C-alpha cells in the first residue's frame, strides 16, 4: 500500500527540506561483495544467480525503515511492502521491466521471479507493482565492471543497484555493486547499513 505522509513529521524532515529541490539529489556508493557462497547456492539449488542476489537485496532492505520511503514530485510516500525490479531481455530484442514482490521465503521469491520475468520476456510488456516500494536493479553481465552510475535526473528516485559480471579469483568470487539513492530518502548511514546487511544476506543465503 502506498500512502502520502507529511515529511515534517517523519525522520527525514530535515533531509527532505535540504535535498528534495536539489538539481542533483542522488548519491552513489560502490562496494565489492564476496559472492562465493551465492554462486555455490545458485548451482546447488538450481536457482538463477540474479534471482538469489535480488532476494538478498530485498532481505537486506526489509529491515531498514528508510527503504520504504519514496520522495517523488515534491511529496514523500511510505509503503508497507517491498518489491525488486528486474530488467529482462524480451523476445523482440528489446528490454522489459518486471517488478517481483519480495517474500522472506527464498523458494517463493524464486518461483515468482521465474514466472514474472518469463511473462515479461515473452509478452514484451512491463510488469509493475504500484503498491510496493520498488528497489531497482540492473545486471550488465556482458562484461566485468568497476562501477555503474545511473541517470541523475530525479525522474526515477527509487534506490537502484547495478552490477556487471562477477570475478573469479582462485577460491573466491567477487562482484562490484553500485547503489544509487535519493538523499531525501536516506543518508549515508542508512545506505552503509543496507550494504552491510546485503553482504550478510549473501553470505548466509545457503542457510535459508
C-alpha positions as CSV (number, residue, x, y, z in Angstrom):
1,X,0.0,0.0,0.0
2,X,1.2,3.5,-0.9
3,X,0.5,6.4,1.5
4,X,1.5,10.0,1.3
5,X,3.0,11.2,4.6
6,X,3.9,14.7,5.9
7,X,7.7,15.0,5.6
8,X,7.8,17.4,8.6
9,X,6.5,14.6,10.9
10,X,8.9,12.0,9.5
11,X,12.5,11.1,10.4
12,X,13.5,12.6,7.0
13,X,12.1,16.1,7.7
14,X,15.5,18.0,7.6
15,X,16.9,15.9,4.7
16,X,13.6,16.3,2.7
17,X,13.9,20.1,3.1
18,X,17.5,20.1,2.1
19,X,17.5,17.7,-0.8
20,X,14.0,17.5,-2.4
21,X,14.6,20.5,-4.6
22,X,18.3,19.8,-5.3
23,X,19.0,19.5,-9.1
24,X,21.3,16.5,-8.3
25,X,19.9,14.8,-5.2
26,X,21.2,11.3,-6.0
27,X,24.1,9.7,-4.1
28,X,26.1,6.7,-5.4
29,X,28.1,4.2,-3.3
30,X,30.1,1.4,-4.7
31,X,31.1,-1.8,-2.8
32,X,32.7,-5.1,-3.8
33,X,31.0,-8.1,-2.3
34,X,32.2,-11.7,-1.7
35,X,29.6,-13.7,-3.6
36,X,31.3,-17.1,-3.4
37,X,28.6,-18.8,-1.4
38,X,25.9,-17.2,-3.5
39,X,27.4,-18.8,-6.6
40,X,27.6,-22.2,-4.9
41,X,24.0,-21.9,-3.7
42,X,22.9,-21.0,-7.2
43,X,24.4,-24.2,-8.6
44,X,23.3,-26.4,-5.7
45,X,19.7,-25.2,-5.6
46,X,19.5,-24.6,-9.4
47,X,18.3,-21.0,-8.9
48,X,19.5,-18.2,-11.1
49,X,22.3,-16.2,-9.5
50,X,20.5,-13.0,-10.3
51,X,17.3,-14.2,-8.6
52,X,19.3,-15.1,-5.5
53,X,21.0,-11.7,-5.4
54,X,17.7,-9.9,-5.9
55,X,16.3,-11.9,-2.9
56,X,19.3,-10.8,-0.8
57,X,18.6,-7.2,-1.8
58,X,15.0,-7.5,-0.6
59,X,16.2,-9.3,2.6
60,X,18.7,-6.5,3.4
61,X,16.2,-3.7,2.6
62,X,13.2,-5.0,4.5
63,X,14.7,-4.3,8.0
64,X,15.5,-0.6,7.2
65,X,12.7,1.9,7.7
66,X,14.0,4.4,5.1
67,X,13.9,1.8,2.3
68,X,10.1,2.0,2.5
69,X,10.1,5.8,1.8
70,X,10.0,7.4,-1.7
71,X,10.4,11.1,-2.4
72,X,8.5,11.9,-5.5
73,X,7.2,15.1,-7.2
74,X,7.8,17.2,-4.1
75,X,6.0,14.7,-1.8
76,X,7.0,11.8,0.5
77,X,5.4,8.5,0.3
78,X,5.6,5.4,2.5
79,X,4.9,1.8,1.5
80,X,4.1,-1.2,3.6
81,X,5.9,-3.8,1.4
82,X,8.8,-4.1,-1.0
83,X,9.5,-5.4,-4.5
84,X,12.6,-5.7,-6.6
85,X,12.6,-4.5,-10.2
86,X,14.5,-6.6,-12.8
87,X,15.3,-5.6,-16.4
88,X,14.8,-8.6,-18.7
89,X,15.6,-9.2,-22.4
90,X,12.4,-9.8,-24.3
91,X,11.7,-11.8,-27.4
92,X,11.5,-8.8,-29.7
93,X,15.2,-7.9,-28.9
94,X,14.3,-5.1,-26.5
95,X,14.0,-4.9,-22.7
96,X,11.1,-5.0,-20.4
97,X,10.8,-4.1,-16.7
98,X,9.5,-6.6,-14.2
99,X,8.6,-5.9,-10.5
100,X,9.0,-9.0,-8.4
101,X,7.3,-8.9,-4.9
102,X,9.7,-9.6,-2.1
103,X,9.0,-12.6,0.0
104,X,11.1,-13.7,3.0
105,X,10.6,-17.2,1.7
106,X,13.5,-17.8,-0.7
107,X,11.8,-20.5,-2.7
108,X,8.6,-18.4,-3.1
109,X,10.6,-15.4,-4.3
110,X,12.4,-17.6,-6.8
111,X,9.2,-19.0,-8.1
112,X,7.7,-15.5,-8.5
113,X,11.0,-14.3,-10.1
114,X,11.0,-17.1,-12.7
115,X,7.3,-16.8,-13.6
116,X,7.1,-13.0,-13.8
117,X,10.4,-12.5,-15.7
118,X,9.3,-15.2,-18.2
119,X,6.0,-13.4,-18.6
120,X,7.7,-10.0,-19.2
121,X,10.2,-11.5,-21.6
122,X,7.5,-13.3,-23.7
123,X,4.8,-10.7,-23.6
124,X,7.2,-7.8,-24.1
125,X,5.2,-5.8,-21.6
126,X,6.3,-4.2,-18.3
127,X,5.0,-5.8,-15.1
128,X,4.7,-3.2,-12.5
129,X,3.5,-3.1,-8.9
130,X,2.5,0.4,-8.0
131,X,1.6,-0.5,-4.4
132,X,5.1,-1.7,-3.5
133,X,8.2,0.2,-2.8
134,X,10.5,-0.9,-5.6
135,X,14.2,-1.3,-5.4
136,X,15.6,-1.1,-8.9
137,X,18.3,-3.3,-10.3
138,X,20.2,-3.8,-13.5
139,X,22.6,-6.6,-14.3
140,X,25.0,-5.8,-17.2
141,X,26.6,-9.2,-17.4
142,X,28.2,-8.8,-20.8
143,X,31.4,-7.6,-19.1
144,X,33.1,-7.0,-15.8
145,X,32.5,-3.5,-14.4
146,X,34.1,-1.4,-11.7
147,X,31.2,0.9,-11.3
148,X,27.8,1.9,-12.8
149,X,26.3,5.3,-12.3
150,X,22.6,5.7,-13.3
151,X,20.9,8.9,-14.6
152,X,20.7,11.8,-12.1
153,X,17.6,13.3,-13.4
154,X,15.3,13.0,-10.4
155,X,12.7,11.2,-12.6
156,X,13.4,7.8,-11.1
157,X,14.0,8.3,-7.4
158,X,13.9,4.7,-6.2
159,X,17.1,3.2,-4.8
160,X,18.9,1.5,-7.6
161,X,21.6,-1.2,-7.6
162,X,23.6,-2.3,-10.7
163,X,26.4,-4.7,-11.4
164,X,28.3,-6.4,-14.2
165,X,29.8,-9.9,-14.4
166,X,31.3,-11.4,-11.3
167,X,35.0,-12.1,-11.0
168,X,36.5,-15.4,-10.1
169,X,39.8,-15.4,-8.2
170,X,41.1,-18.8,-7.1
171,X,38.7,-19.8,-4.3
172,X,36.9,-16.5,-4.1
173,X,34.3,-14.9,-6.3
174,X,33.6,-11.2,-6.1
175,X,31.0,-8.8,-7.5
176,X,31.2,-5.0,-7.6
177,X,27.8,-3.4,-7.0
178,X,26.8,0.3,-7.1
179,X,23.9,1.7,-5.0
180,X,22.3,4.9,-6.0
181,X,19.7,6.6,-3.7
182,X,17.9,9.9,-3.2
183,X,19.4,11.9,-0.4
184,X,15.9,12.9,0.8
185,X,15.1,9.2,1.3
186,X,18.2,8.3,3.4
187,X,21.7,9.3,4.4
188,X,25.0,7.6,4.0
189,X,24.5,5.9,7.4
190,X,21.4,4.0,6.3
191,X,22.9,3.2,2.9
192,X,26.0,1.8,4.5
193,X,23.9,-0.3,6.9
194,X,22.0,-1.6,3.9
195,X,25.2,-2.6,2.1
196,X,26.5,-4.4,5.2
197,X,23.2,-6.3,5.6
198,X,23.4,-7.2,1.9
199,X,26.8,-8.8,2.4
200,X,25.5,-10.7,5.4
201,X,22.5,-11.9,3.4
202,X,24.7,-13.0,0.6
203,X,26.9,-15.0,2.9
204,X,24.0,-16.7,4.7
205,X,21.7,-17.5,1.7
206,X,22.7,-21.1,1.8
207,X,21.1,-21.4,5.2
208,X,17.7,-20.1,4.1
